[in-house]
Amino acid sequence: QVHLVESGGGLVQAGGSLRPSCTISGRTYSPYAMGWFRQAPGKERDFVAAIAWRGQDTYYADSANGRFTISRDNAKNTVYLQMNSLKPEDTAVYYCAALSYYRGSDSLRSPRAYDYWGQGTQVTVSS
């Protein structure tokens, strides 16, 4: 069994920063990639960023590009999402997810392609 545990959400004022993290635990597991998604009340779960578990490839949604940075520490089985210049519209539950195998060029941005999910961490940005 693979478990993903997020932490590091919280309440911050507009313009502030947060750095949620996600740690993989359970059986020995090496994903193809890790992703961050977010879901605001009444909305669909949207792609935020993804990172390959090997190599340097990273991917960002337009809304995150230039403000958010995804990174990983393979030795700690942990992925991070550094979020700067936060806006009220960034308010959502943020989920990390693990993609076990490459499933095509669009798979990294599709929540349906991911195999394991964390429980989510709330990020609230006040104006």
TIGUMI-843234 format. One record per residue: residue number from 0; residue in one letter; chain; x, y, z of N, C-alpha, C, CB in turn. Coordinates in nm, 4 decimals. Glycine has a CB too. Layout:
BEGIN
<vexti NUM,"A","A",<X,Y,Z>,<X,Y,Z>,<X,Y,Z>,<X,Y,Z>>
...
//
This chain:
BEGIN
<vexti 0,"Q","A",<0.0853,-0.1186,0.0000>,<0.0000,0.0000,0.0000>,<0.0890,0.1238,0.0000>,<-0.0966,0.0004,0.1231>>
<vexti 1,"V","A",<0.0498,0.2232,-0.0762>,<0.1219,0.3497,-0.0857>,<0.0372,0.4576,-0.0210>,<0.1550,0.3857,-0.2338>>
<vexti 2,"H","A",<0.0992,0.5373,0.0635>,<0.0290,0.6469,0.1295>,<0.1001,0.7778,0.0982>,<0.0209,0.6238,0.2828>>
<vexti 3,"L","A",<0.0214,0.8805,0.0735>,<0.0745,1.0151,0.0538>,<0.0191,1.1035,0.1653>,<0.0370,1.0720,-0.0884>>
<vexti 4,"V","A",<0.1078,1.1706,0.2345>,<0.0668,1.2538,0.3477>,<0.1146,1.3969,0.3234>,<0.1239,1.1979,0.4825>>
<vexti 5,"E","A",<0.0173,1.4894,0.3133>,<0.0496,1.6297,0.2915>,<0.0538,1.7041,0.4242>,<-0.0522,1.6947,0.1967>>
<vexti 6,"S","A",<0.1298,1.8100,0.4249>,<0.1310,1.9038,0.5371>,<0.1774,2.0380,0.4843>,<0.2231,1.8538,0.6538>>
<vexti 7,"G","A",<0.1588,2.1415,0.5673>,<0.2141,2.2706,0.5301>,<0.1167,2.3688,0.4709>,<0.3214,2.2506,0.4362>>
<vexti 8,"G","A",<-0.0132,2.3342,0.4672>,<-0.1105,2.4340,0.4263>,<-0.1324,2.5338,0.5388>,<-0.2432,2.3677,0.3860>>
<vexti 9,"G","A",<-0.2290,2.6239,0.5195>,<-0.2568,2.7202,0.6251>,<-0.3255,2.8429,0.5731>,<-0.1308,2.7592,0.6945>>
<vexti 10,"L","A",<-0.3292,2.9436,0.6594>,<-0.3917,3.0716,0.6281>,<-0.2820,3.1758,0.6109>,<-0.4927,3.1142,0.7394>>
<vexti 11,"V","A",<-0.2889,3.2501,0.5022>,<-0.1879,3.3509,0.4741>,<-0.2544,3.4702,0.4073>,<-0.0749,3.2935,0.3850>>
<vexti 12,"Q","A",<-0.1960,3.5866,0.4243>,<-0.2479,3.7053,0.3572>,<-0.2026,3.7087,0.2115>,<-0.2023,3.8327,0.4302>>
<vexti 13,"A","A",<-0.2787,3.7775,0.1303>,<-0.2416,3.7941,-0.0097>,<-0.0994,3.8501,-0.0202>,<-0.3422,3.8871,-0.0819>>
<vexti 14,"G","A",<-0.0226,3.7919,-0.1121>,<0.1166,3.8306,-0.1275>,<0.2125,3.7449,-0.0480>,<0.1335,3.9721,-0.0881>>
<vexti 15,"G","A",<0.1593,3.6637,0.0420>,<0.2427,3.5793,0.1259>,<0.2822,3.4496,0.0574>,<0.1718,3.5489,0.2542>>
<vexti 16,"S","A",<0.3479,3.3626,0.1350>,<0.4012,3.2376,0.0822>,<0.3644,3.1202,0.1725>,<0.5534,3.2468,0.0665>>
<vexti 17,"L","A",<0.3555,3.0049,0.1126>,<0.3391,2.8784,0.1839>,<0.4186,2.7721,0.1099>,<0.1881,2.8381,0.1957>>
<vexti 18,"R","A",<0.4549,2.6665,0.1825>,<0.5307,2.5581,0.1206>,<0.4778,2.4235,0.1688>,<0.6813,2.5716,0.1522>>
<vexti 19,"P","A",<0.3647,2.3790,0.1118>,<0.3173,2.2461,0.1484>,<0.4137,2.1384,0.1002>,<0.1780,2.2216,0.0910>>
<vexti 20,"S","A",<0.4129,2.0261,0.1728>,<0.4959,1.9124,0.1357>,<0.4112,1.7862,0.1323>,<0.6137,1.8960,0.2337>>
<vexti 21,"C","A",<0.4639,1.6850,0.0672>,<0.3936,1.5573,0.0516>,<0.4960,1.4457,0.0606>,<0.3152,1.5507,-0.0840>>
<vexti 22,"T","A",<0.4754,1.3554,0.1538>,<0.5690,1.2458,0.1752>,<0.5051,1.1127,0.1385>,<0.6166,1.2435,0.3206>>
<vexti 23,"I","A",<0.5800,1.0323,0.0630>,<0.5352,0.8992,0.0233>,<0.5781,0.8007,0.1304>,<0.5923,0.8588,-0.1161>>
<vexti 24,"S","A",<0.4861,0.7179,0.1750>,<0.5184,0.6138,0.2713>,<0.4489,0.4842,0.2319>,<0.4778,0.6564,0.4139>>
<vexti 25,"G","A",<0.4821,0.3784,0.3031>,<0.4244,0.2478,0.2733>,<0.5266,0.1582,0.2067>,<0.3010,0.2622,0.1846>>
<vexti 26,"R","A",<0.4840,0.0801,0.1107>,<0.5742,-0.0137,0.0441>,<0.6736,0.0646,-0.0418>,<0.4943,-0.1159,-0.0428>>
<vexti 27,"T","A",<0.7806,-0.0042,-0.0786>,<0.8799,0.0572,-0.1652>,<0.8137,0.0966,-0.2970>,<0.9992,-0.0389,-0.1896>>
<vexti 28,"Y","A",<0.8288,0.2225,-0.3311>,<0.7540,0.2742,-0.4463>,<0.8308,0.3890,-0.5069>,<0.6111,0.3195,-0.4058>>
<vexti 29,"S","A",<0.8443,0.3871,-0.6376>,<0.9103,0.4941,-0.7088>,<0.8183,0.5378,-0.8216>,<1.0497,0.4497,-0.7624>>
<vexti 30,"P","A",<0.7525,0.6525,-0.8089>,<0.6589,0.6942,-0.9112>,<0.7287,0.7399,-1.0380>,<0.5717,0.8040,-0.8589>>
<vexti 31,"Y","A",<0.6552,0.7518,-1.1438>,<0.7057,0.8163,-1.2653>,<0.7115,0.9674,-1.2438>,<0.6161,0.7817,-1.3882>>
<vexti 32,"A","A",<0.6088,1.0195,-1.1765>,<0.6023,1.1635,-1.1499>,<0.5127,1.1890,-1.0301>,<0.5506,1.2408,-1.2738>>
<vexti 33,"M","A",<0.5273,1.3051,-0.9722>,<0.4395,1.3512,-0.8639>,<0.3740,1.4804,-0.9074>,<0.5183,1.3711,-0.7303>>
<vexti 34,"G","A",<0.2493,1.4963,-0.8688>,<0.1769,1.6164,-0.9078>,<0.1078,1.6820,-0.7904>,<0.0760,1.5840,-1.0141>>
<vexti 35,"W","A",<0.0790,1.8090,-0.8069>,<-0.0053,1.8846,-0.7146>,<-0.1294,1.9306,-0.7899>,<0.0718,2.0064,-0.6536>>
<vexti 36,"F","A",<-0.2431,1.9121,-0.7280>,<-0.3705,1.9589,-0.7807>,<-0.4391,2.0398,-0.6715>,<-0.4604,1.8396,-0.8284>>
<vexti 37,"R","A",<-0.5405,2.1162,-0.7112>,<-0.6172,2.1903,-0.6122>,<-0.7641,2.1890,-0.6495>,<-0.5660,2.3346,-0.5998>>
<vexti 38,"Q","A",<-0.8460,2.2010,-0.5463>,<-0.9904,2.2000,-0.5673>,<-1.0546,2.3010,-0.4752>,<-1.0496,2.0596,-0.5437>>
<vexti 39,"A","A",<-1.1184,2.3996,-0.5355>,<-1.1941,2.4989,-0.4606>,<-1.3380,2.4509,-0.4471>,<-1.1881,2.6382,-0.5298>>
<vexti 40,"P","A",<-1.4133,2.5007,-0.3490>,<-1.5520,2.4563,-0.3298>,<-1.6342,2.4744,-0.4556>,<-1.6168,2.5321,-0.2150>>
<vexti 41,"G","A",<-1.7046,2.3677,-0.4943>,<-1.7920,2.3741,-0.6097>,<-1.7224,2.3686,-0.7437>,<-1.8706,2.4958,-0.6029>>
<vexti 42,"K","A",<-1.5905,2.3480,-0.7433>,<-1.5156,2.3448,-0.8686>,<-1.4475,2.2103,-0.8876>,<-1.4120,2.4571,-0.8723>>
<vexti 43,"E","A",<-1.4002,2.1877,-1.0086>,<-1.3288,2.0644,-1.0381>,<-1.1871,2.0697,-0.9808>,<-1.3246,2.0397,-1.1899>>
<vexti 44,"R","A",<-1.1286,1.9511,-0.9718>,<-0.9898,1.9420,-0.9268>,<-0.8976,1.9795,-1.0438>,<-0.9572,1.7978,-0.8731>>
<vexti 45,"D","A",<-0.8169,2.0816,-1.0234>,<-0.7343,2.1365,-1.1303>,<-0.5870,2.1076,-1.1092>,<-0.7558,2.2852,-1.1415>>
<vexti 46,"F","A",<-0.5178,2.0870,-1.2180>,<-0.3737,2.0673,-1.2170>,<-0.3032,2.1954,-1.1744>,<-0.3243,2.0221,-1.3551>>
<vexti 47,"V","A",<-0.1982,2.1806,-1.0931>,<-0.1170,2.2945,-1.0510>,<0.0256,2.2783,-1.1019>,<-0.1181,2.3089,-0.8972>>
<vexti 48,"A","A",<0.0887,2.1649,-1.0700>,<0.2287,2.1432,-1.1078>,<0.2607,1.9953,-1.0985>,<0.3247,2.2255,-1.0176>>
<vexti 49,"A","A",<0.3641,1.9532,-1.1702>,<0.4102,1.8152,-1.1640>,<0.5609,1.8119,-1.1829>,<0.3395,1.7281,-1.2705>>
<vexti 50,"I","A",<0.6218,1.7048,-1.1326>,<0.7666,1.6892,-1.1442>,<0.7980,1.5430,-1.1684>,<0.8396,1.7411,-1.0173>>
<vexti 51,"A","A",<0.8887,1.5173,-1.2600>,<0.9345,1.3817,-1.2835>,<1.0155,1.3335,-1.1636>,<1.0179,1.3739,-1.4129>>
<vexti 52,"W","A",<1.0017,1.2046,-1.1319>,<1.0755,1.1517,-1.0175>,<1.2222,1.1294,-1.0513>,<1.0128,1.0214,-0.9699>>
<vexti 53,"R","A",<1.2515,1.1153,-1.1771>,<1.3898,1.1072,-1.2251>,<1.4102,1.2210,-1.3243>,<1.4208,0.9669,-1.2915>>
<vexti 54,"G","A",<1.5259,1.2818,-1.3211>,<1.5505,1.3912,-1.4132>,<1.5025,1.5249,-1.3606>,<1.4852,1.3628,-1.5439>>
<vexti 55,"Q","A",<1.4925,1.6224,-1.4475>,<1.4675,1.7611,-1.4075>,<1.3372,1.8186,-1.4599>,<1.5796,1.8470,-1.4533>>
<vexti 56,"D","A",<1.2562,1.7378,-1.5243>,<1.1371,1.7922,-1.5888>,<1.0327,1.8376,-1.4873>,<1.0766,1.6889,-1.6817>>
<vexti 57,"T","A",<0.9834,1.9586,-1.5079>,<0.8738,2.0118,-1.4280>,<0.7675,2.0688,-1.5210>,<0.9243,2.1202,-1.3288>>
<vexti 58,"Y","A",<0.6459,2.0761,-1.4709>,<0.5321,2.1199,-1.5506>,<0.4446,2.2064,-1.4612>,<0.4518,1.9981,-1.6092>>
<vexti 59,"Y","A",<0.3889,2.3138,-1.5187>,<0.3079,2.4064,-1.4408>,<0.1822,2.4459,-1.5155>,<0.3880,2.5299,-1.4054>>
<vexti 60,"A","A",<0.0770,2.4676,-1.4395>,<-0.0407,2.5326,-1.4949>,<-0.0079,2.6794,-1.5170>,<-0.1642,2.5158,-1.4014>>
<vexti 61,"D","A",<-0.0789,2.7422,-1.6095>,<-0.0546,2.8839,-1.6360>,<-0.0728,2.9677,-1.5098>,<-0.1481,2.9341,-1.7463>>
<vexti 62,"S","A",<-0.1674,2.9290,-1.4263>,<-0.1961,3.0057,-1.3045>,<-0.0817,2.9985,-1.2036>,<-0.3244,2.9551,-1.2399>>
<vexti 63,"A","A",<0.0010,2.8956,-1.2156>,<0.1101,2.8750,-1.1197>,<0.2452,2.9211,-1.1737>,<0.1183,2.7286,-1.0816>>
<vexti 64,"N","A",<0.2565,2.9289,-1.3022>,<0.3852,2.9597,-1.3649>,<0.4374,3.0962,-1.3195>,<0.3721,2.9566,-1.5180>>
<vexti 65,"G","A",<0.5620,3.0948,-1.2700>,<0.6238,3.2187,-1.2245>,<0.6029,3.2480,-1.0773>,<0.5717,3.3318,-1.3039>>
<vexti 66,"R","A",<0.5044,3.1832,-1.0144>,<0.4780,3.2056,-0.8720>,<0.5056,3.0817,-0.7874>,<0.3342,3.2494,-0.8523>>
<vexti 67,"F","A",<0.4798,2.9639,-0.8445>,<0.4945,2.8383,-0.7699>,<0.6149,2.7622,-0.8236>,<0.3654,2.7513,-0.7800>>
<vexti 68,"T","A",<0.6806,2.6883,-0.7356>,<0.7919,2.6031,-0.7746>,<0.7750,2.4661,-0.7112>,<0.9269,2.6661,-0.7337>>
<vexti 69,"I","A",<0.7744,2.3623,-0.7949>,<0.7667,2.2255,-0.7446>,<0.9085,2.1695,-0.7377>,<0.6745,2.1361,-0.8353>>
<vexti 70,"S","A",<0.9349,2.0955,-0.6323>,<1.0661,2.0336,-0.6159>,<1.0498,1.9024,-0.5408>,<1.1640,2.1283,-0.5410>>
<vexti 71,"R","A",<1.1553,1.8250,-0.5336>,<1.1473,1.6959,-0.4658>,<1.2796,1.6647,-0.3971>,<1.1105,1.5840,-0.5654>>
<vexti 72,"D","A",<1.2702,1.5779,-0.2984>,<1.3869,1.5223,-0.2318>,<1.3676,1.3716,-0.2337>,<1.4046,1.5785,-0.0841>>
<vexti 73,"N","A",<1.4326,1.3043,-0.3271>,<1.4108,1.1606,-0.3426>,<1.4530,1.0835,-0.2177>,<1.4871,1.1087,-0.4641>>
<vexti 74,"A","A",<1.5581,1.1294,-0.1514>,<1.6052,1.0583,-0.0318>,<1.5006,1.0613,0.0785>,<1.7363,1.1195,0.0191>>
<vexti 75,"K","A",<1.4193,1.1663,0.0814>,<1.3129,1.1786,0.1820>,<1.1783,1.1366,0.1279>,<1.3044,1.3208,0.2326>>
<vexti 76,"N","A",<1.1736,1.0935,0.0025>,<1.0453,1.0574,-0.0602>,<0.9432,1.1697,-0.0475>,<0.9894,0.9294,0.0028>>
<vexti 77,"T","A",<0.9877,1.2911,-0.0659>,<0.9033,1.4076,-0.0406>,<0.9060,1.5029,-0.1588>,<0.9481,1.4800,0.0865>>
<vexti 78,"V","A",<0.7897,1.5584,-0.1883>,<0.7773,1.6604,-0.2914>,<0.7218,1.7866,-0.2261>,<0.6856,1.6121,-0.4092>>
<vexti 79,"Y","A",<0.7655,1.9009,-0.2744>,<0.7274,2.0295,-0.2165>,<0.6626,2.1169,-0.3219>,<0.8493,2.1006,-0.1558>>
<vexti 80,"L","A",<0.5823,2.2117,-0.2755>,<0.5258,2.3134,-0.3633>,<0.5462,2.4483,-0.2962>,<0.3739,2.2865,-0.3930>>
<vexti 81,"Q","A",<0.6479,2.5198,-0.3399>,<0.6720,2.6544,-0.2898>,<0.5781,2.7502,-0.3607>,<0.8200,2.6964,-0.3102>>
<vexti 82,"M","A",<0.4934,2.8164,-0.2836>,<0.3934,2.9061,-0.3404>,<0.4216,3.0475,-0.2912>,<0.2488,2.8612,-0.3021>>
<vexti 83,"N","A",<0.4527,3.1349,-0.3832>,<0.4816,3.2749,-0.3519>,<0.3773,3.3657,-0.4153>,<0.6228,3.3137,-0.4003>>
<vexti 84,"S","A",<0.3726,3.4883,-0.3694>,<0.2793,3.5876,-0.4235>,<0.1374,3.5320,-0.4296>,<0.3242,3.6326,-0.5633>>
<vexti 85,"L","A",<0.0949,3.4731,-0.3214>,<-0.0356,3.4082,-0.3195>,<-0.1489,3.5088,-0.3340>,<-0.0528,3.3292,-0.1913>>
<vexti 86,"K","A",<-0.2553,3.4634,-0.3996>,<-0.3724,3.5452,-0.4266>,<-0.4948,3.4788,-0.3632>,<-0.3926,3.5652,-0.5798>>
<vexti 87,"P","A",<-0.5991,3.5561,-0.3347>,<-0.7203,3.4940,-0.2799>,<-0.7742,3.3810,-0.3692>,<-0.8284,3.6001,-0.2607>>
<vexti 88,"E","A",<-0.7573,3.3938,-0.4992>,<-0.8073,3.2893,-0.5893>,<-0.7254,3.1603,-0.5832>,<-0.8086,3.3408,-0.7312>>
<vexti 89,"D","A",<-0.6157,3.1595,-0.5101>,<-0.5407,3.0367,-0.4869>,<-0.6009,2.9536,-0.3730>,<-0.3953,3.0699,-0.4557>>
<vexti 90,"T","A",<-0.6989,3.0083,-0.3049>,<-0.7631,2.9374,-0.1956>,<-0.8274,2.8084,-0.2453>,<-0.8674,3.0264,-0.1282>>
<vexti 91,"A","A",<-0.7896,2.6961,-0.1840>,<-0.8402,2.5649,-0.2261>,<-0.7817,2.4586,-0.1330>,<-0.8033,2.5348,-0.3765>>
<vexti 92,"V","A",<-0.8316,2.3386,-0.1470>,<-0.7640,2.2231,-0.0884>,<-0.6613,2.1740,-0.1900>,<-0.8664,2.1089,-0.0499>>
<vexti 93,"Y","A",<-0.5391,2.1613,-0.1447>,<-0.4302,2.1180,-0.2329>,<-0.4000,1.9702,-0.2069>,<-0.3021,2.2053,-0.2109>>
<vexti 94,"Y","A",<-0.3960,1.8951,-0.3155>,<-0.3723,1.7518,-0.3089>,<-0.2438,1.7162,-0.3823>,<-0.4909,1.6746,-0.3679>>
<vexti 95,"C","A",<-0.1656,1.6265,-0.3247>,<-0.0568,1.5685,-0.4018>,<-0.1007,1.4329,-0.4532>,<0.0724,1.5566,-0.3170>>
<vexti 96,"A","A",<-0.0386,1.3910,-0.5611>,<-0.0758,1.2655,-0.6247>,<0.0463,1.2029,-0.6895>,<-0.1871,1.2874,-0.7286>>
<vexti 97,"A","A",<0.0425,1.0703,-0.7016>,<0.1524,0.9947,-0.7605>,<0.1065,0.9281,-0.8891>,<0.2058,0.8896,-0.6616>>
<vexti 98,"L","A",<0.1852,0.9490,-0.9933>,<0.1614,0.8869,-1.1231>,<0.2609,0.7731,-1.1379>,<0.1748,0.9904,-1.2407>>
<vexti 99,"S","A",<0.2110,0.6506,-1.1459>,<0.3010,0.5350,-1.1428>,<0.3725,0.5135,-1.2751>,<0.2241,0.4103,-1.1062>>
<vexti 100,"Y","A",<0.3037,0.5355,-1.3863>,<0.3605,0.5070,-1.5170>,<0.3278,0.6218,-1.6120>,<0.3073,0.3724,-1.5725>>
<vexti 101,"Y","A",<0.4141,0.6416,-1.7109>,<0.3873,0.7392,-1.8154>,<0.2673,0.6893,-1.8961>,<0.5134,0.7611,-1.9072>>
<vexti 102,"R","A",<0.1695,0.7776,-1.9133>,<0.0463,0.7386,-1.9832>,<0.0157,0.8358,-2.0959>,<-0.0724,0.7323,-1.8851>>
<vexti 103,"G","A",<0.1176,0.8977,-2.1508>,<0.0949,0.9921,-2.2588>,<0.1247,1.1339,-2.2151>,<-0.0474,0.9820,-2.3087>>
<vexti 104,"S","A",<0.1434,1.2193,-2.3124>,<0.1897,1.3551,-2.2847>,<0.0897,1.4362,-2.2026>,<0.2181,1.4266,-2.4143>>
<vexti 105,"D","A",<-0.0379,1.4029,-2.2090>,<-0.1390,1.4775,-2.1334>,<-0.1615,1.4224,-1.9937>,<-0.2693,1.4773,-2.2083>>
<vexti 106,"S","A",<-0.1034,1.3074,-1.9649>,<-0.1363,1.2404,-1.8395>,<-0.0897,1.3182,-1.7177>,<-0.0757,1.1028,-1.8375>>
<vexti 107,"L","A",<0.0208,1.3894,-1.7312>,<0.0733,1.4603,-1.6151>,<-0.0230,1.5672,-1.5649>,<0.2068,1.5233,-1.6486>>
<vexti 108,"R","A",<-0.1075,1.6206,-1.6511>,<-0.1988,1.7281,-1.6139>,<-0.3406,1.6789,-1.5844>,<-0.2033,1.8308,-1.7236>>
<vexti 109,"S","A",<-0.3624,1.5477,-1.5948>,<-0.4962,1.4928,-1.5770>,<-0.5075,1.4197,-1.4446>,<-0.5313,1.3990,-1.6919>>
<vexti 110,"P","A",<-0.5978,1.4619,-1.3571>,<-0.6124,1.3913,-1.2299>,<-0.6516,1.2448,-1.2485>,<-0.7157,1.4611,-1.1440>>
<vexti 111,"R","A",<-0.7202,1.2115,-1.3557>,<-0.7646,1.0732,-1.3770>,<-0.6481,0.9789,-1.4016>,<-0.8610,1.0665,-1.4941>>
<vexti 112,"A","A",<-0.5337,1.0307,-1.4406>,<-0.4182,0.9458,-1.4703>,<-0.3423,0.9037,-1.3451>,<-0.3245,1.0177,-1.5641>>
<vexti 113,"Y","A",<-0.3626,0.9728,-1.2354>,<-0.2837,0.9487,-1.1146>,<-0.3403,0.8328,-1.0337>,<-0.2785,1.0746,-1.0286>>
<vexti 114,"D","A",<-0.2489,0.7603,-0.9685>,<-0.2862,0.6365,-0.9016>,<-0.3088,0.6515,-0.7513>,<-0.1807,0.5341,-0.9252>>
<vexti 115,"Y","A",<-0.2364,0.7391,-0.6885>,<-0.2467,0.7546,-0.5423>,<-0.2619,0.9027,-0.5096>,<-0.1211,0.6942,-0.4695>>
<vexti 116,"W","A",<-0.3395,0.9279,-0.4047>,<-0.3711,1.0645,-0.3643>,<-0.3518,1.0821,-0.2138>,<-0.5153,1.1003,-0.4041>>
<vexti 117,"G","A",<-0.3103,1.2022,-0.1769>,<-0.3089,1.2383,-0.0365>,<-0.4457,1.2840,0.0089>,<-0.2063,1.3463,-0.0105>>
<vexti 118,"Q","A",<-0.4546,1.3179,0.1357>,<-0.5827,1.3568,0.1946>,<-0.6153,1.5036,0.1698>,<-0.5819,1.3293,0.3437>>
<vexti 119,"G","A",<-0.5175,1.5798,0.1257>,<-0.5391,1.7211,0.0986>,<-0.4997,1.8098,0.2146>,<-0.6823,1.7450,0.0643>>
<vexti 120,"T","A",<-0.4571,1.9301,0.1819>,<-0.4240,2.0298,0.2833>,<-0.4861,2.1629,0.2411>,<-0.2684,2.0429,0.3021>>
<vexti 121,"Q","A",<-0.5533,2.2276,0.3354>,<-0.6250,2.3508,0.3048>,<-0.5283,2.4682,0.2955>,<-0.7323,2.3785,0.4111>>
<vexti 122,"V","A",<-0.5423,2.5448,0.1895>,<-0.4695,2.6711,0.1729>,<-0.5735,2.7813,0.1596>,<-0.3728,2.6675,0.0473>>
<vexti 123,"T","A",<-0.5663,2.8781,0.2484>,<-0.6589,2.9903,0.2466>,<-0.5794,3.1195,0.2383>,<-0.7505,2.9895,0.3719>>
<vexti 124,"V","A",<-0.6111,3.2006,0.1379>,<-0.5423,3.3284,0.1176>,<-0.6434,3.4397,0.1391>,<-0.4777,3.3376,-0.0253>>
<vexti 125,"S","A",<-0.6182,3.5221,0.2381>,<-0.7103,3.6318,0.2686>,<-0.6678,3.7576,0.1936>,<-0.7152,3.6588,0.4211>>
<vexti 126,"S","A",<-0.7665,3.8382,0.1616>,<-0.7376,3.9621,0.0865>,<-0.7086,4.0778,0.1803>,<-0.8552,3.9984,-0.0054>>
//
